Amino acid sequence: MSVEVGQLAPDFELQTETGEKIKLSDLRGKNVVLYFYPKDMTPGCTTQACDFRDKHEDFSELNTVILGVSPDPVEKHQKFIEKHGLPFSLLVDEDHQVAKDYDVWKLKKNFGKEYMGIERSTFIINTKGEIVKEWRKVRVKDHVEEALSFIKENLS
């Protein structure tokens, strides 16, 4: 399955770090930054999460919710949030179904080994639930600022 800018974002219901469930369609009326990342507590993922943390208030002022998604379990998300003071939810996608729905569960290569994993990607979803911007193979440096600028210029 492939997702494209201009189409409705695939709906899902996932568990947060607190164990409660969030359904994407329940967030209609707000913009959503949905970002997929490989693993809690790794250097790139920590930098990205902390960059979103540092700009959280700016996103909130633009009627925008930030949601991070990875295959990590609830307990690992809790530790990651506590350690770095993250003010947004991290969602548990242990079976990779949502990652597959958004076409970010990919064959990766690292040090000569091949394995399946998350391709770091971000989707901006508008108040009607439509994907209005996507970034794939995200480079962490300056990415959060780029996402914030897009929302300021196009959705505020």
N, C-alpha and C positions, 0 to 999 in steps of 0.2 A: 504494500500500500504506500502511496506517496501523498504527501500533503503539499498544497500550493497556496501561495499568496492569493487572496481573493475568495478562498473557499471557507466554509465553516470549519472551525477547529474541531478535530475529533474529540468528542466528549469522553470523560473518564471520571471514575471515582477512585481516589487513592487515600491511603492512610497517611496522616501527618506524623510528625515526631511525638505527638502527645497520644497517638492512637485513635484520634477522631478522624472521621472521613471528610474529605473535601471533594465536591463534584464541580467540575469546571463550569458546567452550565448554570450552577447556582451563583456564579460571579458575574453574570450578565449585568450590564449597567456600569461595570468597571472595566478599565483596561487591565490586561494581564501580561506580565513578562513571565513567560514559561521558559526556564532554562534547564537544559539537561547537562549533567556533568558526570564524569566517570566514578569518582570515589571520594567520600569524606576523608578529611585529614591529609590529603596529598597536597603538595606545594601549589600547583596550578589551581586546583579546586578551592583551596583555602584563600588564595589571593582573589579569585573571582567572587567568592561568597563575601569576603570582607569589603571588596569594592561595592558590591550591592548593598551591604550593610551601611557603608559610609554615605551612600546616596539615597538610602531608604526614604528619608523625609522628603527629598525632592520628588521621588516617584509618587509618594502618598499625596503630595500637593497636586499632582496631575491625575488624581483619581485612578491610580495604578497599583495593583497588587503584584508582588514578586513571589513566584513559586519556583523552588529548585526541585529537580527530580533526579534521583539516582537509584541504583539497585540496592543500596545499603539498607539494613534493617532499622526499625524504630530506635533501638538502643544506640546505634552508632550515630544516627541523626541527632538524638538528644545530646550526646557528648559533644558533637561538632558545634551545635547551637550554643551550648553552655560555655564551651571553651572560647568561642569567638564572639559571643554576645549578638547572635544573629536575630534580628527583629522580624523575620519572615519565616514561613513554614517550608520545611523540606519534606518532600513526598516520597513514599516507599514504593518502588516499582521492581520488587524482587523477581517477578516472573518476566520482566522486560516487555510486557504487553503494550504499555503506553509508549515506550521507546520504539517499539516496532510500528505502532500506529502512526508515529511521527517520523518514521523512517530514519531514526538515529542509532539503531542497534546495528552495528556494522562489523565486518571483518577488519581487524586491525593488525598491524605488524609492528613489533617492537623487538629490537635486538635479535632479529632472525626468527622470532616466534610469531605464529599467527594465532589469534584468539578473537572471540566475539566480545565487543564492548561498546560503550556509549561514545558516539562522536559528539564532542562538545558543540552544542547548538542552542540557539535562542530563538524563540518565537514571540512576536508581539501580537496580541489578540485584542481587538477593539471591543467596545461596549456591546456590540451586537453579536460577539462570539466569532468574528471573522479574523482569519490570519491576515495581517496587513504588512508584516515584515518578517523575514527569517534570515538568520545568519547560521551557516554551517561551517564546520571545521574552525570554530572560533579560536582566535588568538586572544588570550586574556587581557593583555596590555591595552588599555584605552577602550575596551569593549563596552563596559558599563556606561561610560560617558557617551559613547556612540548610540547606545540604546536610549538613554535619557534624551539626547538631542533629537532622535527620531520622534519620540513621543511629544516633546515640546513643539516641534515643527509641524507635526501631522495630526495629532490627536487632542490638542488642548484648545 
